[in-house]
């Protein structure tokens, strides 16, 4: 039976947007959330709790968006080292009436020129938003061929996924990729996770960017079918409401 650590249990599938958070669940080295802004806290929380001797890692970002608005100082990485999830979620920006950590600005705190932890970052995106921070880019149609080649590197990887990648930019009635293609990517992901090539996986549903919660969960179900973690049961309304 899968044993979950629930930092933010799901109570309702509400609007997420740039700041609102409906849930965050963790199983070993995999975190699943609705709002991608929680990923930064997850990286720091996991590495600080489990891997104090890690010196260098690689980073893989698969997302419709860059998530790369650089309006936070790189010192935030140290500042969040010992704060709780609640403190992180509610921390206000020093300028403007909004939260400090949002879905568009969390990423550069981890991958920037002053961050010694990340050696290489690889992006697969739809080129939506600000460009930057990628040492290497992979085109969508080459993902299944190029993804396995990343693991010739001796360093372990942080894998950061946003399920909105699997939907078109605008008309989100159908998946952008065939379900079997998506599942094959998740099979590759699990293989490298099982082999120890991957130290940490963060997954964001971004329901509005997928068109709906149902659309996001359609892709998450493919992930769950491969990883066999019982995520879909965990996110069912009956389990929480």
C-alpha positions as CSV (number, residue, x, y, z in Angstrom):
1,X,0.0,0.0,0.0
2,X,1.3,3.4,-0.9
3,X,2.0,5.6,2.1
4,X,1.7,9.3,1.4
5,X,3.0,12.4,3.1
6,X,0.4,15.1,2.7
7,X,1.7,18.6,3.0
8,X,-1.4,20.2,1.6
9,X,-4.3,17.8,1.3
10,X,-6.9,18.3,-1.4
11,X,-10.2,19.8,-0.2
12,X,-11.6,21.1,-3.4
13,X,-10.5,21.4,-7.0
14,X,-10.5,25.1,-7.1
15,X,-9.0,27.7,-9.5
16,X,-5.2,27.6,-9.3
17,X,-4.0,30.6,-11.4
18,X,-0.7,32.1,-10.6
19,X,-0.9,31.9,-6.8
20,X,-3.7,29.6,-5.4
21,X,-2.8,26.1,-4.3
22,X,-5.3,23.3,-3.9
23,X,-2.9,20.4,-3.1
24,X,0.6,19.1,-2.7
25,X,1.3,15.4,-2.1
26,X,4.6,13.6,-1.9
27,X,5.6,10.0,-2.4
28,X,9.3,9.3,-1.8
29,X,11.1,11.5,-4.4
30,X,8.0,12.5,-6.4
31,X,5.9,15.6,-5.6
32,X,2.5,16.3,-7.3
33,X,0.8,19.6,-7.1
34,X,-1.8,21.7,-8.9
35,X,0.2,25.0,-8.8
36,X,3.7,24.9,-10.2
37,X,4.9,27.6,-7.8
38,X,5.2,25.0,-5.1
39,X,8.0,23.2,-7.0
40,X,10.7,25.5,-5.6
41,X,9.8,24.7,-2.0
42,X,9.7,20.9,-2.9
43,X,13.2,21.0,-4.4
44,X,14.7,22.8,-1.3
45,X,12.6,20.7,1.1
46,X,13.7,17.4,-0.5
47,X,17.4,18.2,-1.0
48,X,17.7,19.8,2.4
49,X,16.0,16.9,4.2
50,X,17.6,14.0,2.3
51,X,20.7,14.9,0.3
52,X,23.0,17.3,2.2
53,X,26.1,16.0,0.4
54,X,24.8,16.6,-3.2
55,X,27.1,19.1,-4.9
56,X,25.9,19.2,-8.5
57,X,22.8,18.1,-10.3
58,X,21.3,18.5,-13.8
59,X,17.8,19.9,-14.4
60,X,15.1,19.0,-17.0
61,X,12.1,21.3,-17.5
62,X,9.1,20.0,-19.7
63,X,6.4,22.6,-19.7
64,X,4.3,24.7,-22.2
65,X,5.8,27.8,-20.5
66,X,9.3,28.9,-19.5
67,X,8.3,29.9,-16.0
68,X,11.3,32.1,-16.1
69,X,10.4,35.6,-14.9
70,X,13.5,36.7,-13.1
71,X,12.1,39.1,-10.5
72,X,13.4,37.2,-7.4
73,X,16.9,37.5,-5.9
74,X,19.0,34.3,-6.1
75,X,19.4,34.6,-2.3
76,X,15.8,33.2,-2.1
77,X,17.2,29.7,-2.4
78,X,18.9,30.0,1.0
79,X,16.1,32.0,2.5
80,X,13.5,29.2,1.9
81,X,15.9,26.5,3.3
82,X,14.2,26.2,6.6
83,X,10.7,27.8,6.2
84,X,7.5,25.7,6.3
85,X,5.2,25.2,3.3
86,X,2.7,27.5,4.9
87,X,5.2,30.3,5.3
88,X,6.4,29.8,1.7
89,X,2.8,29.8,0.3
90,X,1.9,33.0,2.2
91,X,5.1,35.0,1.8
92,X,4.3,38.4,0.4
93,X,6.5,40.2,-2.1
94,X,8.4,43.2,-0.8
95,X,7.1,45.2,-3.8
96,X,3.5,45.1,-4.9
97,X,0.4,43.5,-3.4
98,X,1.0,39.9,-4.5
99,X,2.7,36.8,-3.3
100,X,6.4,36.4,-3.6
101,X,6.6,33.0,-5.2
102,X,4.3,32.5,-8.2
103,X,4.0,30.1,-11.1
104,X,6.0,32.3,-13.4
105,X,9.0,33.2,-11.3
106,X,10.0,30.2,-9.1
107,X,12.3,28.6,-11.7
108,X,15.2,31.1,-11.9
109,X,15.8,30.8,-8.2
110,X,17.1,27.3,-8.8
111,X,18.8,27.8,-12.2
112,X,20.7,31.0,-12.5
113,X,24.3,32.0,-12.9
114,X,24.8,32.4,-9.1
115,X,23.3,29.0,-8.2
116,X,26.2,26.5,-8.0
117,X,23.9,23.4,-7.6
118,X,22.8,23.1,-11.2
119,X,25.4,22.2,-13.9
120,X,23.1,21.9,-16.9
121,X,19.5,22.7,-17.6
122,X,17.5,21.2,-20.5
123,X,14.2,22.7,-21.6
124,X,11.4,21.2,-23.7
125,X,8.7,23.9,-24.0
126,X,6.2,25.5,-26.5
127,X,8.3,28.7,-26.4
128,X,5.6,30.5,-24.3
129,X,6.9,33.3,-22.1
130,X,10.4,34.5,-21.4
131,X,13.3,32.6,-22.9
132,X,16.4,31.9,-21.1
133,X,18.2,29.6,-18.5
134,X,18.3,26.6,-20.8
135,X,21.8,25.2,-21.7
136,X,20.1,22.8,-24.1
137,X,16.7,22.7,-25.8
138,X,14.9,19.6,-27.2
139,X,12.2,19.9,-29.8
140,X,8.9,18.2,-29.0
141,X,9.0,15.8,-31.9
142,X,12.5,14.6,-30.8
143,X,11.7,14.1,-27.2
144,X,11.4,10.3,-27.2
145,X,14.6,10.0,-29.1
146,X,16.6,12.6,-27.2
147,X,15.4,12.1,-23.6
148,X,17.3,8.8,-23.0
149,X,20.5,10.4,-24.3
150,X,20.6,12.8,-21.4
151,X,21.5,10.1,-18.9
152,X,25.0,9.5,-20.2
153,X,25.9,12.3,-17.8
154,X,27.2,11.0,-14.5
155,X,25.1,13.5,-12.5
156,X,21.6,12.8,-11.3
157,X,18.7,14.9,-12.6
158,X,15.8,16.9,-11.2
159,X,12.8,16.4,-13.5
160,X,10.2,19.2,-13.5
161,X,7.0,18.5,-15.5
162,X,3.9,20.6,-16.2
163,X,1.1,18.7,-17.7
164,X,0.0,21.7,-19.8
165,X,2.8,20.7,-22.1
166,X,0.6,17.9,-23.4
167,X,-2.1,20.3,-24.6
168,X,-2.1,22.9,-27.5
169,X,-1.5,26.5,-26.7
170,X,-5.1,27.5,-27.5
171,X,-7.8,24.9,-28.3
172,X,-7.5,22.4,-25.5
173,X,-10.2,20.0,-26.4
174,X,-7.7,17.3,-27.3
175,X,-4.3,16.2,-26.4
176,X,-1.4,17.6,-28.5
177,X,0.2,14.2,-28.5
178,X,-1.1,10.7,-28.8
179,X,-1.7,9.0,-25.5
180,X,0.6,6.1,-26.4
181,X,3.4,8.7,-27.2
182,X,2.9,10.3,-23.8
183,X,2.8,7.0,-22.0
184,X,6.1,6.0,-23.7
185,X,7.7,9.1,-22.3
186,X,6.5,8.2,-18.8
187,X,7.9,4.6,-19.3
188,X,11.3,6.1,-20.1
189,X,11.0,8.4,-17.1
190,X,10.2,5.5,-14.8
191,X,13.1,3.4,-16.1
192,X,15.6,6.2,-15.4
193,X,14.0,6.8,-12.1
194,X,14.3,3.2,-11.1
195,X,17.9,3.2,-12.3
196,X,18.8,6.0,-10.0
197,X,19.5,8.6,-12.7
198,X,16.7,10.8,-11.3
199,X,16.9,12.2,-7.8
200,X,13.6,14.1,-7.8
201,X,10.5,14.6,-9.8
202,X,8.0,17.5,-9.5
203,X,4.7,17.4,-11.4
204,X,2.2,20.3,-11.8
205,X,-1.3,19.8,-13.1
206,X,-1.9,23.5,-14.0
207,X,-5.6,22.7,-14.6
208,X,-6.5,26.0,-16.2
209,X,-3.6,25.8,-18.6
210,X,-4.7,22.3,-19.6
211,X,-8.3,23.5,-20.1
212,X,-9.7,21.9,-17.0
213,X,-9.0,19.7,-14.0
214,X,-10.4,16.8,-16.0
215,X,-7.9,17.4,-18.9
216,X,-5.0,17.6,-16.5
217,X,-6.1,14.4,-14.7
218,X,-6.3,12.6,-18.1
219,X,-2.5,13.0,-18.5
220,X,-1.9,12.3,-14.8
221,X,-3.7,9.0,-15.2
222,X,-1.2,8.0,-17.8
223,X,1.6,8.8,-15.5
224,X,-0.1,6.9,-12.6
225,X,-0.7,3.9,-14.9
226,X,3.1,3.6,-15.5
227,X,4.3,4.5,-12.0
228,X,1.5,2.6,-10.1
229,X,1.4,5.1,-7.2
230,X,-2.4,5.4,-6.7
231,X,-2.4,9.1,-7.4
232,X,-5.7,9.1,-9.1
233,X,-7.4,7.5,-6.1
234,X,-5.7,10.0,-3.9
235,X,-7.1,12.9,-5.9
236,X,-10.6,11.5,-6.1
237,X,-13.2,13.8,-4.5
238,X,-14.5,10.9,-2.3
239,X,-11.1,10.7,-0.6
240,X,-11.2,14.3,0.7
241,X,-14.6,15.8,0.6
